[in-house]
Amino acid sequence: MPGIAPDTRRLFETLARLGRAVSSTLDPDQVLRTIVRGVLDLAPEVVARIWVVEGETVRLGAEAGTRVPDRSDRQVFSLGEGLAGLTALAAEPLFIADVSADPRVINRDWMREEGFVSFLGLPLLADGQRVGVLSVFTRRRREFSPEEIEIFRAFGDQAAIAIQNARLHAGVQAWAEERDGQVRWRLAPEPPRRTG
């Protein structure tokens, strides 16, 4: 594409590839794993976690880049609790330059063990509904530029739609299996009656 800088072109190509990747499956767990790996494609020096909103809670769905996966003390928070819960409740990005100094941090020991310094939380919204939170950690102090936040948001928007589609598909699949069971029960032959 003439007129577009090589870095910008590479970024657009990466976002397009990631968009295709997160939309290529309807398996909810695979979608979540693809999202966190995609964040590392955009920014290899970060750690990514994806949280899924379930009613009034957020649950850790997948992570990439951690030293010891699934090691944090808590993996479910109420909306408004912990960094992921706060991000989900506010439905606005949350940036913290130094997590060690922030009183809202709950998994403090785990964050210290991982060496985390800065945090960026992005709400994932689809059709105005909270579907999740994308958490990005760095191991050195970092300010995210407005452009970087927009890049993560663009990917997050695609991720939110993929999460919503996977949930809808899982719901339809469960409904179809339930209906299939009901039909089979109704159509099952009655056992022979004993006479005698």
C-alpha positions in Angstrom: 0.0 0.0 0.0 1.7 3.2 -1.1 1.7 6.0 1.4 1.4 3.8 4.5 4.6 3.5 6.7 5.9 -0.1 6.9 5.3 -0.2 10.7 1.7 0.9 10.2 1.2 -1.6 7.4 2.6 -4.4 9.6 0.3 -3.3 12.4 -2.8 -3.4 10.1 -1.8 -6.8 8.8 -1.3 -8.1 12.3 -4.7 -6.7 13.4 -6.4 -8.3 10.4 -4.7 -11.6 11.0 -5.6 -11.6 14.7 -9.2 -10.6 13.8 -9.4 -13.6 11.5 -7.9 -15.9 14.1 -10.3 -15.0 16.9 -13.2 -15.3 14.6 -12.1 -18.7 13.2 -13.5 -20.8 16.0 -16.7 -20.9 18.1 -15.1 -22.9 20.9 -15.1 -20.5 23.9 -11.9 -21.7 25.5 -10.0 -21.6 22.1 -11.3 -18.1 21.5 -9.9 -16.9 24.8 -6.5 -18.6 24.3 -6.3 -17.1 20.8 -7.0 -13.6 22.2 -4.2 -13.7 24.8 -1.7 -15.1 22.3 -2.8 -12.3 19.9 -2.0 -9.6 22.4 1.5 -11.0 22.6 1.7 -10.8 18.8 0.9 -7.1 19.1 3.3 -6.5 22.0 5.7 -9.4 22.8 7.0 -7.8 26.0 3.7 -7.8 27.8 1.7 -10.4 29.8 -2.0 -10.8 28.8 -4.9 -12.1 30.7 -8.5 -12.3 29.6 -11.3 -12.2 32.1 -14.9 -13.2 31.2 -17.9 -11.5 32.8 -20.3 -14.0 34.2 -23.2 -12.3 35.9 -21.8 -10.1 38.7 -18.3 -11.6 38.5 -15.3 -11.8 36.3 -13.5 -15.1 35.9 -10.0 -15.6 34.5 -10.4 -17.3 31.1 -6.9 -17.5 29.7 -3.4 -16.0 30.1 -0.2 -15.8 28.1 3.3 -14.7 29.0 3.2 -15.5 32.7 6.2 -17.2 34.3 3.9 -19.7 36.1 0.5 -20.0 34.5 -2.7 -20.0 36.6 -0.7 -19.2 39.8 -2.5 -16.2 41.1 -4.3 -16.4 44.4 -7.7 -15.5 43.1 -9.2 -16.1 39.6 -12.7 -14.9 40.2 -13.7 -11.4 41.4 -16.9 -9.5 41.9 -17.6 -6.6 39.5 -15.7 -3.6 41.1 -13.2 -5.9 42.9 -9.6 -6.2 41.9 -8.2 -4.6 38.8 -10.2 -6.8 36.4 -13.5 -6.3 38.3 -12.9 -2.5 38.5 -12.3 -2.3 34.8 -15.4 -4.4 34.0 -17.6 -2.3 36.3 -16.4 1.1 35.0 -16.4 -0.1 31.4 -13.5 2.3 30.9 -9.8 1.6 30.4 -7.8 1.5 33.7 -4.1 2.4 33.7 -1.8 1.9 36.7 1.9 2.9 36.3 3.0 1.0 39.5 0.8 -1.8 40.7 3.0 -2.3 43.8 1.8 1.1 45.1 -1.9 0.8 44.2 -4.3 -0.2 47.1 -6.8 -1.7 44.7 -4.5 -4.6 43.8 -5.6 -7.9 45.4 -3.2 -10.5 44.0 -0.2 -8.5 45.2 2.1 -11.5 46.1 1.5 -13.1 42.7 2.2 -9.8 40.9 5.4 -9.3 42.8 6.5 -12.9 42.0 5.8 -12.2 38.3 7.7 -8.9 38.5 4.7 -6.8 37.2 5.1 -3.1 37.3 2.5 -1.4 35.1 -1.1 -2.4 34.2 -3.6 -1.6 31.5 -7.1 -3.0 31.7 -9.5 -2.7 28.8 -13.2 -3.5 29.0 -14.5 -5.8 26.3 -17.9 -4.7 25.2 -20.2 -6.2 22.5 -23.5 -4.6 21.7 -23.0 -2.4 24.8 -22.8 -5.5 27.0 -19.8 -6.3 29.2 -18.3 -9.6 28.0 -14.8 -9.4 29.5 -11.7 -7.6 30.4 -8.3 -7.6 28.7 -5.5 -7.2 31.3 -2.1 -6.2 30.0 0.9 -6.2 32.4 4.5 -5.1 31.9 7.6 -6.0 33.9 9.0 -2.5 33.6 7.4 0.8 34.3 5.6 1.9 31.2 3.2 4.6 30.1 0.9 3.4 27.3 0.5 6.0 24.5 -3.0 6.9 23.3 -2.1 5.2 20.0 -1.1 1.9 21.8 -4.3 2.0 23.8 -6.3 2.4 20.6 -4.5 -0.5 19.1 -5.3 -2.7 22.0 -8.9 -1.4 22.0 -9.3 -2.2 18.3 -8.2 -5.8 18.9 -10.3 -5.9 22.1 -13.4 -4.9 20.0 -12.8 -7.9 17.7 -12.2 -10.1 20.7 -15.4 -9.0 22.4 -17.4 -10.0 19.3 -15.7 -13.3 19.1 -16.4 -14.0 22.8 -20.0 -13.1 22.3 -20.4 -15.3 19.2 -18.8 -18.2 21.0 -21.2 -17.8 23.9 -24.2 -17.6 21.6 -23.0 -20.7 19.8 -22.5 -22.6 23.0 -26.0 -21.5 24.2 -27.6 -22.6 20.9 -25.7 -25.9 21.1 -26.9 -26.6 24.6 -30.5 -25.7 23.7 -30.3 -28.0 20.6 -29.0 -30.9 22.7 -31.7 -30.4 25.3 -34.4 -30.4 22.6 -32.9 -33.4 20.9 -33.0 -35.3 24.3 -36.7 -34.3 24.7 -37.6 -35.5 21.2 -35.8 -38.8 21.7 -37.6 -39.3 25.0 -41.0 -38.7 23.4 -40.2 -40.9 20.4 -38.7 -43.8 22.4 -40.8 -46.9 22.1 -42.7 -47.8 25.2 -41.5 -51.0 26.8 -43.7 -54.0 26.2 -46.5 -54.4 28.7 -46.5 -57.5 30.7 -49.7 -59.3 30.7 -50.4 -62.0 32.9 
